[in-house]
C-alpha cells in the first residue's frame, strides 16, 4: 500500500463556525483521578481545544 498525498478542503466559514462553537464549550468538572478510564481525559481535551 503506497502513501498517496491528498488535500483536505474545508471552507473558512466552517472553520470559523467550529472555532466559535468550541469557544462556547461548557466544560464538565473533571472526575478525580479518572484519567482516560472514563473517556477522554478532560485536561488533554481542553489543551487540544486551546491549540485549535
mmCIF entry with sequence, helices, sheets and N, C-alpha, C, O atoms, coordinates in Angstrom:
data_MODEL
# 
_entry.id   MODEL 
# 
_entity.id                         1 
_entity.type                       polymer 
_entity.pdbx_number_of_molecules   1 
# 
_entity_poly.entity_id                      1 
_entity_poly.type                           'polypeptide(L)' 
_entity_poly.nstd_linkage                   no 
_entity_poly.nstd_monomer                   no 
_entity_poly.pdbx_seq_one_letter_code       
;(UNK)(UNK)(UNK)(UNK)(UNK)(UNK)(UNK)(UNK)(UNK)(UNK)(UNK)(UNK)(UNK)(UNK)(UNK)(UNK)
(UNK)(UNK)(UNK)(UNK)(UNK)(UNK)(UNK)(UNK)(UNK)(UNK)(UNK)(UNK)(UNK)(UNK)(UNK)(UNK)
(UNK)(UNK)(UNK)(UNK)(UNK)(UNK)(UNK)(UNK)(UNK)(UNK)(UNK)(UNK)(UNK)(UNK)(UNK)(UNK)
(UNK)(UNK)(UNK)(UNK)
;
_entity_poly.pdbx_seq_one_letter_code_can   XXXXXXXXXXXXXXXXXXXXXXXXXXXXXXXXXXXXXXXXXXXXXXXXXXXX 
_entity_poly.pdbx_strand_id                 A 
# 
loop_
_entity_poly_seq.entity_id 
_entity_poly_seq.num 
_entity_poly_seq.mon_id 
_entity_poly_seq.hetero 
1 1  UNK n 
1 2  UNK n 
1 3  UNK n 
1 4  UNK n 
1 5  UNK n 
1 6  UNK n 
1 7  UNK n 
1 8  UNK n 
1 9  UNK n 
1 10 UNK n 
1 11 UNK n 
1 12 UNK n 
1 13 UNK n 
1 14 UNK n 
1 15 UNK n 
1 16 UNK n 
1 17 UNK n 
1 18 UNK n 
1 19 UNK n 
1 20 UNK n 
1 21 UNK n 
1 22 UNK n 
1 23 UNK n 
1 24 UNK n 
1 25 UNK n 
1 26 UNK n 
1 27 UNK n 
1 28 UNK n 
1 29 UNK n 
1 30 UNK n 
1 31 UNK n 
1 32 UNK n 
1 33 UNK n 
1 34 UNK n 
1 35 UNK n 
1 36 UNK n 
1 37 UNK n 
1 38 UNK n 
1 39 UNK n 
1 40 UNK n 
1 41 UNK n 
1 42 UNK n 
1 43 UNK n 
1 44 UNK n 
1 45 UNK n 
1 46 UNK n 
1 47 UNK n 
1 48 UNK n 
1 49 UNK n 
1 50 UNK n 
1 51 UNK n 
1 52 UNK n 
# 
_struct_asym.id          A 
_struct_asym.entity_id   1 
# 
loop_
_struct_conf.conf_type_id 
_struct_conf.id 
_struct_conf.pdbx_PDB_helix_id 
_struct_conf.beg_label_comp_id 
_struct_conf.beg_label_asym_id 
_struct_conf.beg_label_seq_id 
_struct_conf.pdbx_beg_PDB_ins_code 
_struct_conf.end_label_comp_id 
_struct_conf.end_label_asym_id 
_struct_conf.end_label_seq_id 
_struct_conf.pdbx_end_PDB_ins_code 
_struct_conf.beg_auth_comp_id 
_struct_conf.beg_auth_asym_id 
_struct_conf.beg_auth_seq_id 
_struct_conf.end_auth_comp_id 
_struct_conf.end_auth_asym_id 
_struct_conf.end_auth_seq_id 
_struct_conf.pdbx_PDB_helix_class 
_struct_conf.details 
_struct_conf.pdbx_PDB_helix_length 
HELX_P HELX_P1 AA1 UNK A 12 ? UNK A 23 ? UNK A 12 UNK A 23 1 ? 12 
HELX_P HELX_P2 AA2 UNK A 42 ? UNK A 51 ? UNK A 42 UNK A 51 1 ? 10 
# 
_struct_conf_type.id          HELX_P 
_struct_conf_type.criteria    ? 
_struct_conf_type.reference   ? 
# 
loop_
_atom_site.group_PDB 
_atom_site.id 
_atom_site.type_symbol 
_atom_site.label_atom_id 
_atom_site.label_alt_id 
_atom_site.label_comp_id 
_atom_site.label_asym_id 
_atom_site.label_entity_id 
_atom_site.label_seq_id 
_atom_site.pdbx_PDB_ins_code 
_atom_site.Cartn_x 
_atom_site.Cartn_y 
_atom_site.Cartn_z 
_atom_site.occupancy 
_atom_site.B_iso_or_equiv 
_atom_site.pdbx_formal_charge 
_atom_site.auth_seq_id 
_atom_site.auth_comp_id 
_atom_site.auth_asym_id 
_atom_site.auth_atom_id 
_atom_site.pdbx_PDB_model_num 
ATOM 1   N N  . UNK A 1 1  ? 0.846   -1.169 0.000  1.00 0.00 ? 1  UNK A N  1 
ATOM 2   C CA . UNK A 1 1  ? 0.000   0.000  0.000  1.00 0.00 ? 1  UNK A CA 1 
ATOM 3   C C  . UNK A 1 1  ? 0.898   1.240  0.000  1.00 0.00 ? 1  UNK A C  1 
ATOM 4   O O  . UNK A 1 1  ? 1.712   1.424  0.906  1.00 0.00 ? 1  UNK A O  1 
ATOM 5   N N  . UNK A 1 2  ? 0.748   2.074  -1.004 1.00 0.00 ? 2  UNK A N  1 
ATOM 6   C CA . UNK A 1 2  ? 1.548   3.284  -1.115 1.00 0.00 ? 2  UNK A CA 1 
ATOM 7   C C  . UNK A 1 2  ? 0.854   4.449  -0.409 1.00 0.00 ? 2  UNK A C  1 
ATOM 8   O O  . UNK A 1 2  ? -0.374  4.528  -0.365 1.00 0.00 ? 2  UNK A O  1 
ATOM 9   N N  . UNK A 1 3  ? 1.652   5.330  0.127  1.00 0.00 ? 3  UNK A N  1 
ATOM 10  C CA . UNK A 1 3  ? 1.120   6.557  0.712  1.00 0.00 ? 3  UNK A CA 1 
ATOM 11  C C  . UNK A 1 3  ? 0.868   7.538  -0.415 1.00 0.00 ? 3  UNK A C  1 
ATOM 12  O O  . UNK A 1 3  ? 1.756   7.814  -1.222 1.00 0.00 ? 3  UNK A O  1 
ATOM 13  N N  . UNK A 1 4  ? -0.341  8.062  -0.467 1.00 0.00 ? 4  UNK A N  1 
ATOM 14  C CA . UNK A 1 4  ? -0.724  8.990  -1.519 1.00 0.00 ? 4  UNK A CA 1 
ATOM 15  C C  . UNK A 1 4  ? -1.010  10.364 -0.909 1.00 0.00 ? 4  UNK A C  1 
ATOM 16  O O  . UNK A 1 4  ? -1.735  10.458 0.081  1.00 0.00 ? 4  UNK A O  1 
ATOM 17  N N  . UNK A 1 5  ? -0.454  11.420 -1.484 1.00 0.00 ? 5  UNK A N  1 
ATOM 18  C CA . UNK A 1 5  ? -0.764  12.759 -0.973 1.00 0.00 ? 5  UNK A CA 1 
ATOM 19  C C  . UNK A 1 5  ? -2.233  13.105 -1.236 1.00 0.00 ? 5  UNK A C  1 
ATOM 20  O O  . UNK A 1 5  ? -2.832  12.635 -2.204 1.00 0.00 ? 5  UNK A O  1 
ATOM 21  N N  . UNK A 1 6  ? -2.790  13.925 -0.367 1.00 0.00 ? 6  UNK A N  1 
ATOM 22  C CA . UNK A 1 6  ? -4.166  14.363 -0.550 1.00 0.00 ? 6  UNK A CA 1 
ATOM 23  C C  . UNK A 1 6  ? -4.321  15.761 0.026  1.00 0.00 ? 6  UNK A C  1 
ATOM 24  O O  . UNK A 1 6  ? -3.491  16.214 0.815  1.00 0.00 ? 6  UNK A O  1 
ATOM 25  N N  . UNK A 1 7  ? -5.366  16.425 -0.364 1.00 0.00 ? 7  UNK A N  1 
ATOM 26  C CA . UNK A 1 7  ? -5.671  17.761 0.118  1.00 0.00 ? 7  UNK A CA 1 
ATOM 27  C C  . UNK A 1 7  ? -7.035  17.729 0.794  1.00 0.00 ? 7  UNK A C  1 
ATOM 28  O O  . UNK A 1 7  ? -7.988  17.146 0.277  1.00 0.00 ? 7  UNK A O  1 
ATOM 29  N N  . UNK A 1 8  ? -7.110  18.356 1.945  1.00 0.00 ? 8  UNK A N  1 
ATOM 30  C CA . UNK A 1 8  ? -8.377  18.477 2.653  1.00 0.00 ? 8  UNK A CA 1 
ATOM 31  C C  . UNK A 1 8  ? -8.895  19.881 2.407  1.00 0.00 ? 8  UNK A C  1 
ATOM 32  O O  . UNK A 1 8  ? -8.206  20.860 2.693  1.00 0.00 ? 8  UNK A O  1 
ATOM 33  N N  . UNK A 1 9  ? -10.091 19.981 1.884  1.00 0.00 ? 9  UNK A N  1 
ATOM 34  C CA . UNK A 1 9  ? -10.697 21.280 1.613  1.00 0.00 ? 9  UNK A CA 1 
ATOM 35  C C  . UNK A 1 9  ? -11.818 21.537 2.609  1.00 0.00 ? 9  UNK A C  1 
ATOM 36  O O  . UNK A 1 9  ? -12.842 20.854 2.599  1.00 0.00 ? 9  UNK A O  1 
ATOM 37  N N  . UNK A 1 10 ? -11.614 22.520 3.461  1.00 0.00 ? 10 UNK A N  1 
ATOM 38  C CA . UNK A 1 10 ? -12.627 22.920 4.434  1.00 0.00 ? 10 UNK A CA 1 
ATOM 39  C C  . UNK A 1 10 ? -12.791 24.424 4.292  1.00 0.00 ? 10 UNK A C  1 
ATOM 40  O O  . UNK A 1 10 ? -11.812 25.169 4.298  1.00 0.00 ? 10 UNK A O  1 
ATOM 41  N N  . UNK A 1 11 ? -14.017 24.856 4.167  1.00 0.00 ? 11 UNK A N  1 
ATOM 42  C CA . UNK A 1 11 ? -14.248 26.287 3.973  1.00 0.00 ? 11 UNK A CA 1 
ATOM 43  C C  . UNK A 1 11 ? -13.882 27.073 5.230  1.00 0.00 ? 11 UNK A C  1 
ATOM 44  O O  . UNK A 1 11 ? -13.963 26.561 6.347  1.00 0.00 ? 11 UNK A O  1 
ATOM 45  N N  . UNK A 1 12 ? -13.484 28.309 5.028  1.00 0.00 ? 12 UNK A N  1 
ATOM 46  C CA . UNK A 1 12 ? -13.141 29.170 6.164  1.00 0.00 ? 12 UNK A CA 1 
ATOM 47  C C  . UNK A 1 12 ? -14.350 29.385 7.058  1.00 0.00 ? 12 UNK A C  1 
ATOM 48  O O  . UNK A 1 12 ? -14.206 29.489 8.276  1.00 0.00 ? 12 UNK A O  1 
ATOM 49  N N  . UNK A 1 13 ? -15.541 29.452 6.471  1.00 0.00 ? 13 UNK A N  1 
ATOM 50  C CA . UNK A 1 13 ? -16.747 29.645 7.286  1.00 0.00 ? 13 UNK A CA 1 
ATOM 51  C C  . UNK A 1 13 ? -16.988 28.442 8.196  1.00 0.00 ? 13 UNK A C  1 
ATOM 52  O O  . UNK A 1 13 ? -17.440 28.614 9.328  1.00 0.00 ? 13 UNK A O  1 
ATOM 53  N N  . UNK A 1 14 ? -16.697 27.240 7.730  1.00 0.00 ? 14 UNK A N  1 
ATOM 54  C CA . UNK A 1 14 ? -16.840 26.047 8.565  1.00 0.00 ? 14 UNK A CA 1 
ATOM 55  C C  . UNK A 1 14 ? -15.833 26.065 9.710  1.00 0.00 ? 14 UNK A C  1 
ATOM 56  O O  . UNK A 1 14 ? -16.161 25.699 10.838 1.00 0.00 ? 14 UNK A O  1 
ATOM 57  N N  . UNK A 1 15 ? -14.612 26.489 9.417  1.00 0.00 ? 15 UNK A N  1 
ATOM 58  C CA . UNK A 1 15 ? -13.586 26.589 10.460 1.00 0.00 ? 15 UNK A CA 1 
ATOM 59  C C  . UNK A 1 15 ? -13.942 27.668 11.477 1.00 0.00 ? 15 UNK A C  1 
ATOM 60  O O  . UNK A 1 15 ? -13.749 27.478 12.678 1.00 0.00 ? 15 UNK A O  1 
ATOM 61  N N  . UNK A 1 16 ? -14.462 28.801 11.000 1.00 0.00 ? 16 UNK A N  1 
ATOM 62  C CA . UNK A 1 16 ? -14.875 29.876 11.893 1.00 0.00 ? 16 UNK A CA 1 
ATOM 63  C C  . UNK A 1 16 ? -16.017 29.428 12.796 1.00 0.00 ? 16 UNK A C  1 
ATOM 64  O O  . UNK A 1 16 ? -16.032 29.739 13.987 1.00 0.00 ? 16 UNK A O  1 
ATOM 65  N N  . UNK A 1 17 ? -16.980 28.691 12.225 1.00 0.00 ? 17 UNK A N  1 
ATOM 66  C CA . UNK A 1 17 ? -18.105 28.176 12.996 1.00 0.00 ? 17 UNK A CA 1 
ATOM 67  C C  . UNK A 1 17 ? -17.625 27.207 14.072 1.00 0.00 ? 17 UNK A C  1 
ATOM 68  O O  . UNK A 1 17 ? -18.075 27.279 15.216 1.00 0.00 ? 17 UNK A O  1 
ATOM 69  N N  . UNK A 1 18 ? -16.722 26.310 13.720 1.00 0.00 ? 18 UNK A N  1 
ATOM 70  C CA . UNK A 1 18 ? -16.166 25.360 14.681 1.00 0.00 ? 18 UNK A CA 1 
ATOM 71  C C  . UNK A 1 18 ? -15.441 26.092 15.804 1.00 0.00 ? 18 UNK A C  1 
ATOM 72  O O  . UNK A 1 18 ? -15.623 25.772 16.979 1.00 0.00 ? 18 UNK A O  1 
ATOM 73  N N  . UNK A 1 19 ? -14.632 27.062 15.447 1.00 0.00 ? 19 UNK A N  1 
ATOM 74  C CA . UNK A 1 19 ? -13.901 27.847 16.449 1.00 0.00 ? 19 UNK A CA 1 
ATOM 75  C C  . UNK A 1 19 ? -14.861 28.547 17.402 1.00 0.00 ? 19 UNK A C  1 
ATOM 76  O O  . UNK A 1 19 ? -14.644 28.564 18.613 1.00 0.00 ? 19 UNK A O  1 
ATOM 77  N N  . UNK A 1 20 ? -15.919 29.122 16.848 1.00 0.00 ? 20 UNK A N  1 
ATOM 78  C CA . UNK A 1 20 ? -16.912 29.810 17.670 1.00 0.00 ? 20 UNK A CA 1 
ATOM 79  C C  . UNK A 1 20 ? -17.597 28.847 18.637 1.00 0.00 ? 20 UNK A C  1 
ATOM 80  O O  . UNK A 1 20 ? -17.744 29.151 19.821 1.00 0.00 ? 20 UNK A O  1 
ATOM 81  N N  . UNK A 1 21 ? -18.015 27.685 18.133 1.00 0.00 ? 21 UNK A N  1 
ATOM 82  C CA . UNK A 1 21 ? -18.695 26.714 18.992 1.00 0.00 ? 21 UNK A CA 1 
ATOM 83  C C  . UNK A 1 21 ? -17.771 26.170 20.066 1.00 0.00 ? 21 UNK A C  1 
ATOM 84  O O  . UNK A 1 21 ? -18.200 25.969 21.202 1.00 0.00 ? 21 UNK A O  1 
ATOM 85  N N  . UNK A 1 22 ? -16.497 25.924 19.726 1.00 0.00 ? 22 UNK A N  1 
ATOM 86  C CA . UNK A 1 22 ? -15.547 25.440 20.722 1.00 0.00 ? 22 UNK A CA 1 
ATOM 87  C C  . UNK A 1 22 ? -15.276 26.491 21.797 1.00 0.00 ? 22 UNK A C  1 
ATOM 88  O O  . UNK A 1 22 ? -15.069 26.149 22.961 1.00 0.00 ? 22 UNK A O  1 
ATOM 89  N N  . UNK A 1 23 ? -15.277 27.757 21.413 1.00 0.00 ? 23 UNK A N  1 
ATOM 90  C CA . UNK A 1 23 ? -15.025 28.818 22.393 1.00 0.00 ? 23 UNK A CA 1 
ATOM 91  C C  . UNK A 1 23 ? -16.170 28.939 23.397 1.00 0.00 ? 23 UNK A C  1 
ATOM 92  O O  . UNK A 1 23 ? -15.991 29.497 24.479 1.00 0.00 ? 23 UNK A O  1 
ATOM 93  N N  . UNK A 1 24 ? -17.353 28.414 23.038 1.00 0.00 ? 24 UNK A N  1 
ATOM 94  C CA . UNK A 1 24 ? -18.512 28.477 23.927 1.00 0.00 ? 24 UNK A CA 1 
ATOM 95  C C  . UNK A 1 24 ? -18.766 27.162 24.666 1.00 0.00 ? 24 UNK A C  1 
ATOM 96  O O  . UNK A 1 24 ? -19.836 26.972 25.245 1.00 0.00 ? 24 UNK A O  1 
ATOM 97  N N  . UNK A 1 25 ? -17.789 26.258 24.646 1.00 0.00 ? 25 UNK A N  1 
ATOM 98  C CA . UNK A 1 25 ? -17.947 24.965 25.310 1.00 0.00 ? 25 UNK A CA 1 
ATOM 99  C C  . UNK A 1 25 ? -18.125 25.144 26.805 1.00 0.00 ? 25 UNK A C  1 
ATOM 100 O O  . UNK A 1 25 ? -17.390 25.895 27.446 1.00 0.00 ? 25 UNK A O  1 
ATOM 101 N N  . UNK A 1 26 ? -19.106 24.446 27.352 1.00 0.00 ? 26 UNK A N  1 
ATOM 102 C CA . UNK A 1 26 ? -19.291 24.412 28.801 1.00 0.00 ? 26 UNK A CA 1 
ATOM 103 C C  . UNK A 1 26 ? -18.627 23.134 29.298 1.00 0.00 ? 26 UNK A C  1 
ATOM 104 O O  . UNK A 1 26 ? -19.159 22.038 29.120 1.00 0.00 ? 26 UNK A O  1 
ATOM 105 N N  . UNK A 1 27 ? -17.468 23.281 29.919 1.00 0.00 ? 27 UNK A N  1 
ATOM 106 C CA . UNK A 1 27 ? -16.667 22.141 30.345 1.00 0.00 ? 27 UNK A CA 1 
ATOM 107 C C  . UNK A 1 27 ? -17.223 21.514 31.609 1.00 0.00 ? 27 UNK A C  1 
ATOM 108 O O  . UNK A 1 27 ? -17.641 22.221 32.525 1.00 0.00 ? 27 UNK A O  1 
ATOM 109 N N  . UNK A 1 28 ? -17.228 20.202 31.661 1.00 0.00 ? 28 UNK A N  1 
ATOM 110 C CA . UNK A 1 28 ? -17.605 19.475 32.859 1.00 0.00 ? 28 UNK A CA 1 
ATOM 111 C C  . UNK A 1 28 ? -16.451 19.510 33.847 1.00 0.00 ? 28 UNK A C  1 
ATOM 112 O O  . UNK A 1 28 ? -15.296 19.689 33.461 1.00 0.00 ? 28 UNK A O  1 
ATOM 113 N N  . UNK A 1 29 ? -16.765 19.339 35.103 1.00 0.00 ? 29 UNK A N  1 
ATOM 114 C CA . UNK A 1 29 ? -15.717 19.217 36.109 1.00 0.00 ? 29 UNK A CA 1 
ATOM 115 C C  . UNK A 1 29 ? -15.049 17.857 35.932 1.00 0.00 ? 29 UNK A C  1 
ATOM 116 O O  . UNK A 1 29 ? -15.728 16.858 35.697 1.00 0.00 ? 29 UNK A O  1 
ATOM 117 N N  . UNK A 1 30 ? -13.721 17.817 36.043 1.00 0.00 ? 30 UNK A N  1 
ATOM 118 C CA . UNK A 1 30 ? -13.056 16.524 35.880 1.00 0.00 ? 30 UNK A CA 1 
ATOM 119 C C  . UNK A 1 30 ? -13.392 15.576 37.029 1.00 0.00 ? 30 UNK A C  1 
ATOM 120 O O  . UNK A 1 30 ? -13.634 16.009 38.156 1.00 0.00 ? 30 UNK A O  1 
ATOM 121 N N  . UNK A 1 31 ? -13.404 14.303 36.733 1.00 0.00 ? 31 UNK A N  1 
ATOM 122 C CA . UNK A 1 31 ? -13.597 13.272 37.751 1.00 0.00 ? 31 UNK A CA 1 
ATOM 123 C C  . UNK A 1 31 ? -12.226 12.996 38.364 1.00 0.00 ? 31 UNK A C  1 
ATOM 124 O O  . UNK A 1 31 ? -11.267 12.710 37.647 1.00 0.00 ? 31 UNK A O  1 
ATOM 125 N N  . UNK A 1 32 ? -12.140 13.080 39.669 1.00 0.00 ? 32 UNK A N  1 
ATOM 126 C CA . UNK A 1 32 ? -10.855 12.916 40.354 1.00 0.00 ? 32 UNK A CA 1 
ATOM 127 C C  . UNK A 1 32 ? -10.177 11.603 39.970 1.00 0.00 ? 32 UNK A C  1 
ATOM 128 O O  . UNK A 1 32 ? -10.781 10.534 40.049 1.00 0.00 ? 32 UNK A O  1 
ATOM 129 N N  . UNK A 1 33 ? -8.926  11.698 39.557 1.00 0.00 ? 33 UNK A N  1 
ATOM 130 C CA . UNK A 1 33 ? -8.072  10.546 39.229 1.00 0.00 ? 33 UNK A CA 1 
ATOM 131 C C  . UNK A 1 33 ? -8.657  9.618  38.165 1.00 0.00 ? 33 UNK A C  1 
ATOM 132 O O  . UNK A 1 33 ? -8.296  8.442  38.115 1.00 0.00 ? 33 UNK A O  1 
ATOM 133 N N  . UNK A 1 34 ? -9.548  10.120 37.317 1.00 0.00 ? 34 UNK A N  1 
ATOM 134 C CA . UNK A 1 34 ? -10.160 9.263  36.296 1.00 0.00 ? 34 UNK A CA 1 
ATOM 135 C C  . UNK A 1 34 ? -9.236  9.067  35.098 1.00 0.00 ? 34 UNK A C  1 
ATOM 136 O O  . UNK A 1 34 ? -9.224  8.002  34.480 1.00 0.00 ? 34 UNK A O  1 
ATOM 137 N N  . UNK A 1 35 ? -8.453  10.117 34.771 1.00 0.00 ? 35 UNK A N  1 
ATOM 138 C CA . UNK A 1 35 ? -7.595  10.000 33.592 1.00 0.00 ? 35 UNK A CA 1 
ATOM 139 C C  . UNK A 1 35 ? -8.415  9.638  32.366 1.00 0.00 ? 35 UNK A C  1 
ATOM 140 O O  . UNK A 1 35 ? -9.384  10.317 32.028 1.00 0.00 ? 35 UNK A O  1 
ATOM 141 N N  . UNK A 1 36 ? -8.011  8.555  31.702 1.00 0.00 ? 36 UNK A N  1 
ATOM 142 C CA . UNK A 1 36 ? -8.689  8.110  30.483 1.00 0.00 ? 36 UNK A CA 1 
ATOM 143 C C  . UNK A 1 36 ? -9.701  7.000  30.769 1.00 0.00 ? 36 UNK A C  1 
ATOM 144 O O  . UNK A 1 36 ? -10.334 6.502  29.838 1.00 0.00 ? 36 UNK A O  1 
ATOM 145 N N  . UNK A 1 37 ? -9.868  6.602  32.027 1.00 0.00 ? 37 UNK A N  1 
ATOM 146 C CA . UNK A 1 37 ? -10.743 5.468  32.332 1.00 0.00 ? 37 UNK A CA 1 
ATOM 147 C C  . UNK A 1 37 ? -12.228 5.783  32.137 1.00 0.00 ? 37 UNK A C  1 
ATOM 148 O O  . UNK A 1 37 ? -13.032 4.866  31.966 1.00 0.00 ? 37 UNK A O  1 
ATOM 149 N N  . UNK A 1 38 ? -12.599 7.059  32.158 1.00 0.00 ? 38 UNK A N  1 
ATOM 150 C CA . UNK A 1 38 ? -13.996 7.457  31.983 1.00 0.00 ? 38 UNK A CA 1 
ATOM 151 C C  . UNK A 1 38 ? -14.213 8.195  30.663 1.00 0.00 ? 38 UNK A C  1 
ATOM 152 O O  . UNK A 1 38 ? -15.148 8.986  30.537 1.00 0.00 ? 38 UNK A O  1 
ATOM 153 N N  . UNK A 1 39 ? -13.360 7.939  29.693 1.00 0.00 ? 39 UNK A N  1 
ATOM 154 C CA . UNK A 1 39 ? -13.448 8.627  28.399 1.00 0.00 ? 39 UNK A CA 1 
ATOM 155 C C  . UNK A 1 39 ? -12.215 9.495  28.206 1.00 0.00 ? 39 UNK A C  1 
ATOM 156 O O  . UNK A 1 39 ? -11.169 9.253  28.809 1.00 0.00 ? 39 UNK A O  1 
ATOM 157 N N  . UNK A 1 40 ? -12.346 10.493 27.373 1.00 0.00 ? 40 UNK A N  1 
ATOM 158 C CA . UNK A 1 40 ? -11.219 11.377 27.092 1.00 0.00 ? 40 UNK A CA 1 
ATOM 159 C C  . UNK A 1 40 ? -10.822 12.155 28.334 1.00 0.00 ? 40 UNK A C  1 
ATOM 160 O O  . UNK A 1 40 ? -11.679 12.712 29.021 1.00 0.00 ? 40 UNK A O  1 
ATOM 161 N N  . UNK A 1 41 ? -9.541  12.196 28.621 1.00 0.00 ? 41 UNK A N  1 
ATOM 162 C CA . UNK A 1 41 ? -9.035  12.981 29.743 1.00 0.00 ? 41 UNK A CA 1 
ATOM 163 C C  . UNK A 1 41 ? -9.369  14.455 29.509 1.00 0.00 ? 41 UNK A C  1 
ATOM 164 O O  . UNK A 1 41 ? -8.993  15.026 28.485 1.00 0.00 ? 41 UNK A O  1 
ATOM 165 N N  . UNK A 1 42 ? -10.081 15.071 30.465 1.00 0.00 ? 42 UNK A N  1 
ATOM 166 C CA . UNK A 1 42 ? -10.569 16.430 30.279 1.00 0.00 ? 42 UNK A CA 1 
ATOM 167 C C  . UNK A 1 42 ? -9.431  17.448 30.131 1.00 0.00 ? 42 UNK A C  1 
ATOM 168 O O  . UNK A 1 42 ? -9.556  18.411 29.376 1.00 0.00 ? 42 UNK A O  1 
ATOM 169 N N  . UNK A 1 43 ? -8.339  17.238 30.841 1.00 0.00 ? 43 UNK A N  1 
ATOM 170 C CA . UNK A 1 43 ? -7.187  18.137 30.712 1.00 0.00 ? 43 UNK A CA 1 
ATOM 171 C C  . UNK A 1 43 ? -6.600  18.096 29.312 1.00 0.00 ? 43 UNK A C  1 
ATOM 172 O O  . UNK A 1 43 ? -6.278  19.131 28.730 1.00 0.00 ? 43 UNK A O  1 
ATOM 173 N N  . UNK A 1 44 ? -6.466  16.888 28.779 1.00 0.00 ? 44 UNK A N  1 
ATOM 174 C CA . UNK A 1 44 ? -5.959  16.720 27.420 1.00 0.00 ? 44 UNK A CA 1 
ATOM 175 C C  . UNK A 1 44 ? -6.885  17.399 26.416 1.00 0.00 ? 44 UNK A C  1 
ATOM 176 O O  . UNK A 1 44 ? -6.434  18.107 25.516 1.00 0.00 ? 44 UNK A O  1 
ATOM 177 N N  . UNK A 1 45 ? -8.196  17.170 26.586 1.00 0.00 ? 45 UNK A N  1 
ATOM 178 C CA . UNK A 1 45 ? -9.167  17.731 25.649 1.00 0.00 ? 45 UNK A CA 1 
ATOM 179 C C  . UNK A 1 45 ? -9.162  19.255 25.686 1.00 0.00 ? 45 UNK A C  1 
ATOM 180 O O  . UNK A 1 45 ? -9.255  19.898 24.640 1.00 0.00 ? 45 UNK A O  1 
ATOM 181 N N  . UNK A 1 46 ? -9.056  19.836 26.869 1.00 0.00 ? 46 UNK A N  1 
ATOM 182 C CA . UNK A 1 46 ? -9.022  21.296 26.976 1.00 0.00 ? 46 UNK A CA 1 
ATOM 183 C C  . UNK A 1 46 ? -7.773  21.869 26.311 1.00 0.00 ? 46 UNK A C  1 
ATOM 184 O O  . UNK A 1 46 ? -7.843  22.903 25.647 1.00 0.00 ? 46 UNK A O  1 
ATOM 185 N N  . UNK A 1 47 ? -6.621  21.196 26.487 1.00 0.00 ? 47 UNK A N  1 
ATOM 186 C CA . UNK A 1 47 ? -5.384  21.648 25.823 1.00 0.00 ? 47 UNK A CA 1 
ATOM 187 C C  . UNK A 1 47 ? -5.511  21.533 24.307 1.00 0.00 ? 47 UNK A C  1 
ATOM 188 O O  . UNK A 1 47 ? -5.039  22.404 23.577 1.00 0.00 ? 47 UNK A O  1 
ATOM 189 N N  . UNK A 1 48 ? -6.144  20.467 23.834 1.00 0.00 ? 48 UNK A N  1 
ATOM 190 C CA . UNK A 1 48 ? -6.336  20.273 22.402 1.00 0.00 ? 48 UNK A CA 1 
ATOM 191 C C  . UNK A 1 48 ? -7.217  21.371 21.824 1.00 0.00 ? 48 UNK A C  1 
ATOM 192 O O  . UNK A 1 48 ? -6.896  21.936 20.778 1.00 0.00 ? 48 UNK A O  1 
ATOM 193 N N  . UNK A 1 49 ? -8.324  21.680 22.492 1.00 0.00 ? 49 UNK A N  1 
ATOM 194 C CA . UNK A 1 49 ? -9.232  22.732 22.010 1.00 0.00 ? 49 UNK A CA 1 
ATOM 195 C C  . UNK A 1 49 ? -8.528  24.080 22.045 1.00 0.00 ? 49 UNK A C  1 
ATOM 196 O O  . UNK A 1 49 ? -8.718  24.888 21.136 1.00 0.00 ? 49 UNK A O  1 
ATOM 197 N N  . UNK A 1 50 ? -7.719  24.348 23.070 1.00 0.00 ? 50 UNK A N  1 
ATOM 198 C CA . UNK A 1 50 ? -6.991  25.618 23.159 1.00 0.00 ? 50 UNK A CA 1 
ATOM 199 C C  . UNK A 1 50 ? -5.997  25.736 22.004 1.00 0.00 ? 50 UNK A C  1 
ATOM 200 O O  . UNK A 1 50 ? -5.758  26.835 21.503 1.00 0.00 ? 50 UNK A O  1 
ATOM 201 N N  . UNK A 1 51 ? -5.421  24.621 21.582 1.00 0.00 ? 51 UNK A N  1 
ATOM 202 C CA . UNK A 1 51 ? -4.462  24.601 20.475 1.00 0.00 ? 51 UNK A CA 1 
ATOM 203 C C  . UNK A 1 51 ? -5.153  24.964 19.161 1.00 0.00 ? 51 UNK A C  1 
ATOM 204 O O  . UNK A 1 51 ? -4.576  25.647 18.316 1.00 0.00 ? 51 UNK A O  1 
ATOM 205 N N  . UNK A 1 52 ? -6.391  24.501 18.999 1.00 0.00 ? 52 UNK A N  1 
ATOM 206 C CA . UNK A 1 52 ? -7.122  24.746 17.765 1.00 0.00 ? 52 UNK A CA 1 
ATOM 207 C C  . UNK A 1 52 ? -7.477  26.202 17.676 1.00 0.00 ? 52 UNK A C  1 
ATOM 208 O O  . UNK A 1 52 ? -8.101  26.627 16.704 1.00 0.00 ? 52 UNK A O  1 
# 
